Amino acid sequence: MGWMEDFQRALSSRGVTVTSIPGKGRGLVTTRDFSPGDLIICQEPYTAAPNKASAGSVCDACFSSNHVKKCSACRVACYCGPICQRSEWKLHQVECKALMALSDERKKMLTSTIRLMVRLILQAKLQQDQVIPVSETNNYNLIKALESHISAVGKDQLVIYAQMANLVSLVLPFLDLDLKEIAHNFSKLSCNAHTICDVELRPLGTGLFPIVSMINHSLNGCSCVPNSVLIFEGQVAHVRATESIPKDTEVSISYIETAATKEKRQNDLKQYFFTCHCSRCLKSYSEEDLFLEGYRCYDHKCTGVSLYLSDKRTIICQQCGTSRDALEVERIKSEARKLSEKASTAVSTGNCTEAYSIYKAIEQVECDLYHAFSLNLLKTRENLLKMSMELKEWESALTYCKLTIEAYQRVYPAIHPMIGLQFYTCGKIEWLLEFTDDSLVSYTKAADILRITHGTSSHFMKELVANIEEARAEVSYKHSSRERDGD
């Protein structure tokens, strides 16, 4: 298998290798030591496509949202300028003709997943015809080597994959396509593709990164606390160490949202066809889960967590033994759900003032119901932060930003991009409110985390460093002014 030898040689220069790991299949293992913040892998996608929400508003080539214009011919692809358009031209000129031939009705069937597969097929075809260059880390052999788990896919899902393969054949009628292979590739996308996010972790699209796909979620009993993080700059994937990783250690990233209960994490991992056996997941019911999904004690002076008894009729505080009627709790939960539906409607219609008011009501209900570190309460406060910022209610936004930071620090490891980004948001709000000293502290805490997760050379990090320098200069000026006034 000559291509695999070439692939391993290319990886060796990066300090990693792909090897077989008992019970896990292939994985990425270090061949040298890595320090926190070190770049382990940097890879462009083999193929990528914007998601439904981003389609038409981000560049197909770099996922930038600046000065984006639709292709004048197909009116589907978008580019931010001639450089990106030229970089994609060899692929898009074929894709463009195919899209132009589609009826308006067929274009409506062109989901982001279908388009991702169309682009994957064209990329492979153009590489085979030597129109697009092939490299050791960018070739269709790597896609063929990815696990599809097709044998574990249910019959209903197999039918859907077959239907999707037929849709692809309708888009590319001029190619002799193997529909079975396309169905297998859809299964590969399901368990190997990654959501491409902007630097603030907002999803933009989906990409297939063969090397990144070889990195496992599981890591020697600590899978839900990985040793690396996946961050994107445009379409490019960057995997960085978040802790010291010695030589001969498996690299791991999180496939899922780890700020979740064991049940939620295990359910989310079913998409990847394995059960996690990490130290967090082996516990039958952890103290962590008590806080994430538990209820507050009916005695508000107590900080304990309340849980249902086996009869489901009573909720008992695990700390002081105070009981609460389960029917009352269900009534409050029902009230919160109804309010949430109203809030979602208000958000979808752009009525931020009404949404903010409803989310405030939800918070009041949930504060009486859930523990302070409940994920339900956290989600409501995240929405209140978002609405406050939309309404430019900066003092309210600062309050909710600080509350979410407290929760994030409990549910995420110390070096996690979500914590760093929330400190960054906090610093921006404090700067707007002219709390300069506080802003400098928040920006600095953000930088301490984000320089590890995001690196130091990105435009985002350079902007954060510039903010820190500006805040530091302002703080220094204010302090010196106070000293002069005191004299």
Summary of the structure (lengths in Angstrom):
residues: 487
radius of gyration: 25.2
end to end distance: 78.8
largest distance: 85.1
contacts: 1514
relative contact order: 0.08
helix: 52%
strand: 14%
